[in-house]
Amino acid sequence: MLPGADIHAIGLSVRVAAAATVFALPFGVAAAGLLAFGRFPGKRLLDLLVHLPLTLPPVVVGYLLLLLLGRNGWIGAPFDALGIRLVFTWHAGALASAVVGFPLLVRSVRLSMESIDPKILEAARTLGAGPIDAFLRVVVPLSARGIAAGSALLFARSLGEFGATVIVAGNIPGVTRTLPVAIYDYAAAPGNDAAASMLCGAAVLLSAAVLLLHERIVRPAGCGGGAAR
């Protein structure tokens, strides 16, 4: 039986992952659309910036976010003037998770958008749809499977995020202590192997469930069973 603190850590990880997914989704869809259909100066730079968190160590992402969200940061200073603290809260952990998993979301959505038949977009333009209208009414609905799959990947990545989260959110029991941070705490202290193993098992089950959902989303309808002849 898991103690209450560990159950809270699991619940907090799910909440952080869900918040990260919801926050990143509109930005991810917009970025994927720009990279899939956009023709503008700086497109390669945007592509680089979008995928940069995928190659940077998570602690580097966390430290850069700490500089931005801290009291003297470009983002943190205006909020601090209003009495709102961003760092060392679970919201900061959600933001860090969103940034780290953002490339996975964008890549999945972009591939889905690029697979759309160009003739469908041409037909929408012929009927008088503008670029934004065509994107919202045609591209986004046709990319629903890729959007769902990318969201599942970002959610799964956020569940296991440690490096960036611990930098900007810290390790406050009952407040910002997520599942990976709790496992680290148990593994770092002698005599807590059983507790660490139980939390690792919980992490494996959660991740496996999300990946199975992702596989179900990306698998084409009718796959998995032989067609009757």
C-alpha positions in Angstrom: 0.0 0.0 0.0 1.4 3.3 -1.0 1.6 6.1 1.6 -0.4 9.3 1.1 2.6 11.3 0.1 3.4 8.9 -2.8 -0.2 8.8 -4.0 -0.1 12.6 -4.0 3.1 12.5 -6.1 1.5 10.2 -8.6 -1.6 12.4 -8.8 0.5 15.6 -9.1 2.5 14.0 -12.0 -0.8 13.3 -13.8 -2.0 16.8 -13.2 1.3 18.3 -14.4 1.2 16.2 -17.5 -2.4 17.1 -18.3 -1.7 20.8 -17.7 1.4 20.7 -19.9 -0.5 19.0 -22.7 -3.4 21.5 -22.6 -1.1 24.5 -22.5 1.2 23.3 -25.3 -1.5 22.0 -27.6 -2.6 25.3 -29.4 1.0 26.4 -29.7 2.0 23.0 -31.1 -0.8 23.0 -33.7 0.1 26.5 -34.8 3.9 25.7 -35.0 3.2 22.5 -36.9 1.0 24.4 -39.4 3.7 27.0 -39.9 6.3 24.4 -40.5 4.1 22.3 -42.7 2.7 25.0 -45.0 4.5 28.2 -44.2 6.8 29.9 -46.7 8.6 32.7 -44.8 12.1 33.9 -43.9 13.3 32.3 -40.6 11.4 29.1 -41.1 14.6 27.1 -40.5 15.2 29.1 -37.4 11.7 28.3 -36.1 12.3 24.6 -36.9 15.5 24.7 -34.9 14.0 26.5 -31.9 11.0 24.0 -31.9 13.3 21.0 -31.8 16.0 22.4 -29.6 14.5 21.1 -26.3 14.7 17.6 -27.8 18.5 17.7 -27.9 19.3 20.0 -24.9 19.8 18.4 -21.5 16.6 18.9 -19.5 18.5 20.6 -16.7 19.6 23.3 -19.3 16.0 23.8 -20.3 15.1 24.1 -16.6 17.8 26.6 -15.9 16.9 28.8 -18.8 13.3 28.7 -17.7 14.4 29.6 -14.2 16.1 32.7 -15.6 13.0 33.7 -17.5 10.5 32.9 -14.8 12.5 34.2 -11.8 11.8 37.4 -10.0 14.2 39.3 -12.3 13.3 37.3 -15.5 11.6 38.8 -18.5 8.5 36.8 -17.8 8.7 36.5 -14.0 9.3 40.1 -13.2 5.9 41.4 -14.3 4.2 38.6 -12.5 6.2 39.2 -9.4 5.2 42.9 -9.5 1.6 41.6 -9.3 2.4 39.4 -6.4 2.3 36.2 -8.4 5.2 33.7 -8.0 5.9 31.4 -10.9 8.9 29.4 -9.9 8.7 26.6 -7.3 5.1 25.9 -8.0 3.5 23.0 -9.9 2.5 25.4 -12.6 6.2 26.0 -13.3 6.7 22.2 -13.5 3.9 21.9 -16.0 5.5 24.7 -18.1 8.8 22.9 -18.0 7.2 19.7 -19.0 5.4 21.4 -21.9 8.7 22.9 -23.2 10.6 19.6 -23.0 7.8 17.6 -24.7 6.9 20.3 -27.3 9.0 18.9 -30.1 7.2 15.5 -29.9 3.9 17.2 -30.2 4.9 19.4 -33.1 6.5 16.5 -35.1 3.5 14.3 -34.8 1.1 17.0 -35.8 3.3 18.2 -38.6 3.6 14.8 -40.2 -0.2 14.4 -40.0 -0.7 17.8 -41.7 1.8 17.1 -44.4 0.0 13.9 -45.3 -3.2 15.8 -46.3 -3.9 15.7 -50.0 -3.1 19.1 -51.4 -6.1 18.9 -53.7 -8.4 19.2 -50.6 -6.7 22.4 -49.7 -6.9 23.7 -53.2 -10.7 22.9 -53.2 -11.1 24.9 -50.0 -9.3 27.9 -51.4 -11.4 27.6 -54.6 -14.6 27.8 -52.5 -13.3 31.1 -51.0 -11.7 29.9 -47.7 -8.9 32.1 -46.5 -5.6 30.6 -45.2 -6.7 30.8 -41.5 -10.2 29.6 -42.3 -8.9 26.7 -44.3 -6.4 25.8 -41.6 -9.1 25.7 -38.8 -11.9 24.1 -40.8 -10.0 21.7 -43.0 -6.4 21.1 -41.8 -7.1 20.8 -38.1 -10.0 18.3 -38.4 -8.1 16.2 -40.9 -5.1 16.2 -38.6 -7.1 15.1 -35.5 -5.4 11.7 -35.3 -2.0 13.3 -35.4 -3.0 15.9 -32.8 -4.3 13.2 -30.5 -1.2 11.1 -31.0 1.1 14.0 -30.4 -0.8 15.0 -27.3 -0.4 11.4 -25.9 3.3 11.5 -26.6 3.7 14.9 -24.8 1.6 13.6 -21.9 3.8 10.5 -21.6 7.0 12.6 -21.8 5.7 14.9 -19.1 4.9 12.1 -16.7 8.6 11.2 -16.7 10.1 14.7 -16.7 12.6 15.2 -14.0 15.6 17.5 -14.9 13.7 20.6 -16.0 10.9 20.2 -13.5 13.1 19.9 -10.4 15.0 23.1 -11.4 12.0 25.4 -11.8 9.5 23.7 -9.4 11.8 22.2 -6.8 11.1 19.3 -4.5 8.5 20.4 -2.1 6.5 17.4 -0.6 2.8 17.8 -1.2 3.4 20.8 -3.4 5.8 20.2 -6.3 7.1 16.7 -5.6 6.2 14.7 -8.7 6.6 10.9 -9.3 10.1 11.0 -10.8 11.3 13.3 -8.0 9.9 11.0 -5.4 11.6 8.0 -7.0 14.9 10.0 -7.0 14.5 10.8 -3.3 13.9 7.2 -2.4 16.8 5.9 -4.6 19.2 8.5 -3.1 18.5 7.4 0.5 19.5 3.9 1.7 16.9 1.5 2.9 14.1 2.8 0.6 14.5 0.2 -2.2 10.9 -1.2 -1.7 9.3 2.2 -1.9 11.3 3.2 -4.9 10.4 -0.1 -6.6 6.7 0.4 -6.0 6.8 3.9 -7.5 8.8 2.7 -10.4 6.1 0.1 -11.0 3.5 2.8 -10.9 5.5 4.8 -13.4 5.8 1.9 -15.7 2.0 1.2 -15.6 1.1 4.8 -16.3 3.6 5.1 -19.2 2.5 1.8 -20.7 -1.2 2.8 -20.5 -0.4 6.1 -22.3 1.7 4.4 -24.9 -1.0 1.8 -25.6 -3.4 4.7 -26.1 -1.0 6.3 -28.5 -0.6 3.1 -30.4 -4.4 2.7 -30.7 -4.6 6.3 -32.0 -1.9 6.0 -34.7 -3.0 2.5 -35.8 -5.1 2.8 -39.0 -8.7 1.6 -38.6 -9.0 -2.1 -39.4 -5.4 -2.9 -38.5 -4.7 -5.8 -36.2 -7.2 -8.2 -37.6 -7.2 -10.2 -40.8 -9.7 -9.2 -43.4 -12.3 -11.8 -44.3 -11.9 -13.1 -47.8 
